[in-house]
Amino acid sequence: MNYDYSEEQTMILENFKNFCKKELEPRAQMLDKASKDEVNVLIKENIKKLASIGYLGMLHDEKYGGSSIDLISHVIASEQVAKACASTFLSAGASCGLFGMPLKLFGSDEQKKKYLVPIIKGDIIGAFGLTEPEAGSDAVSMKTTAVKKGNKWVLNGAKTFITNAPICDVALIFAYNDRDAGPGGGVTCFIVDSKTPGFVVGKPFDKMGFRGSPTAEIFLEDCEVPESAVLGEVGKGFIQAMKTLEYGRIGMATVCLGIASACLDYANAYSKERKVFGRFLNRFQEIGFKLADMLIMTDTSRLLIFQAAWAKEINKPDAQILASCAKLFASEHAVKCANMAVQVFGGYGYISEFPVERLYRDAKLGDIGEGTSEIQRVLIARDVLSKFA
Ligand SMILES: Cc1cc2nc3c(=O)[nH]c(=O)nc-3n(C[C@H](O)[C@H](O)[C@H](O)COP(=O)(O)OP(=O)(O)OC[C@H]3O[C@@H](n4cnc5c(N)ncnc54)[C@H](O)[C@@H]3O)c2cc1C
């Protein structure tokens, strides 16, 4: 086993570290504090910036403007994006990942040309509409329906907590076309242009964290889409959503890793500047122990994410569970790291001028998005128990 980065991975790390430090990090506080209208402008600019270094196409085929890089190298780049600006990572990820990955896996050549090419260039923004007001963890109880009328599908329902809804040009909408199809069946995924009549976006949510990534509800009111809007096969939407979330969980784990890693850097630097009782903070064992714990949590998260990415890359049967393990560990430990970083900063950590305050608020989403910690434990426990059956 070799833990060294390849030459190419080292280059990716350095390129993204420099780029994100220069282009994204200085805007992260501004994005967090911006009004909702300003956020919509700034986040699109940031996504465009990421397109300019090829980030949005890293996992996509060359044919559509991507670079088909391996998942571990993508995680290496993503950590730097998330570390510099977690909101930018979330919105970019929702567009090229949550929207783009199902297109890559299940889309037709025509759909990929129409949507993936501009997504990779950052010219249009995508969103992923699965969650509903009464169906989050329990996605199968979604209520949105798709009814075939002639050569059109008519969508009705509501989606909530949708990242990028206020700025999206196109969204994936999951809807029941056949409620009696049995477990895992009867759901179809539709690619819906946001300008389609009956596609209505609600007011952006006022969130605790990730304030630079806009989130809103999407209402589908007799929203008519053509047959060509069906992604892959009719009735396969639920399986497509679950396959996408395997990548999504690695993504959410990585944003948490970026947050934890930023917390460690800020706390470390501050401990070398701040003097109390005539000594720098880092001379106190209590502070050193916090930094040591943060380093272990960050490194362990990274290793679990690499393991999950590697398993997914080679299609190992336990890839899904490894993604859940990585997501669960990285998210819960990002919250712990952020808490420690605020503690190292003392009173200043509680003031919004200092980035650890933002990171503390951002960290909490990791426990909730892409399947809560409880749901990850349910999945992992089911897997562990099955091995001793
Ligand atoms: C900022 C943000 C961005 C998001 N972006 C998107 C997006 O782009 N697209 C999208 O489709 N969704 C998105 N989501 C939705 C997110 O995935 C859901 O919020 C999440 O899956 C939880 O669903 P819920 O909020 O309905 O909570 P619920 O399912 O109502 O859960 C409430 C609580 O009950 C617990 N619980 C539920 N079931 C069980 C069980 N079986 N055993 C034990 N405990 C259980 C949960 O863990 C949680 O603690 C986003 C959410 C947020 C906050």
The ligand as an ORCA input file, in Angstrom:
! r2SCAN-3c Opt
* xyz 0 1
  C     -28.821     23.536      3.142
  C     -29.466     22.286      2.626
  C     -29.263     21.940      1.291
  C     -29.911     20.815      0.761
  N     -29.779     20.539     -0.576
  C     -30.570     19.566     -1.126
  C     -30.613     19.396     -2.553
  O     -29.904     20.077     -3.309
  N     -31.466     18.448     -3.049
  C     -32.268     17.673     -2.252
  O     -33.011     16.857     -2.785
  N     -32.222     17.809     -0.894
  C     -31.421     18.744     -0.311
  N     -31.405     18.913      1.055
  C     -32.281     18.074      1.878
  C     -31.560     17.118      2.808
  O     -30.996     16.069      2.085
  C     -32.594     16.683      3.870
  O     -32.801     17.782      4.719
  C     -32.126     15.484      4.671
  O     -32.112     14.332      3.860
  C     -33.014     15.217      5.895
  O     -34.376     15.184      5.554
  P     -35.423     16.043      6.419
  O     -34.882     17.429      6.505
  O     -36.753     15.879      5.829
  O     -35.366     15.435      7.870
  P     -36.303     14.234      8.421
  O     -36.261     13.102      7.465
  O     -37.625     14.788      8.786
  O     -35.523     13.842      9.738
  C     -35.697     14.499     11.006
  C     -34.837     13.799     12.050
  O     -35.280     12.447     12.199
  C     -34.200     11.556     11.994
  N     -34.658     10.309     11.367
  C     -35.365     10.178     10.229
  N     -35.555      8.883      9.946
  C     -34.942      8.182     10.927
  C     -34.764      6.775     11.187
  N     -35.237      5.827     10.370
  N     -34.079      6.418     12.296
  C     -33.567      7.368     13.111
  N     -33.703      8.698     12.929
  C     -34.370      9.092     11.839
  C     -33.259     12.314     11.102
  O     -31.949     11.795     11.156
  C     -33.365     13.709     11.656
  O     -32.557     13.815     12.793
  C     -30.714     19.998      1.606
  C     -30.871     20.334      2.954
  C     -30.280     21.470      3.453
  C     -30.488     21.821      4.915
*
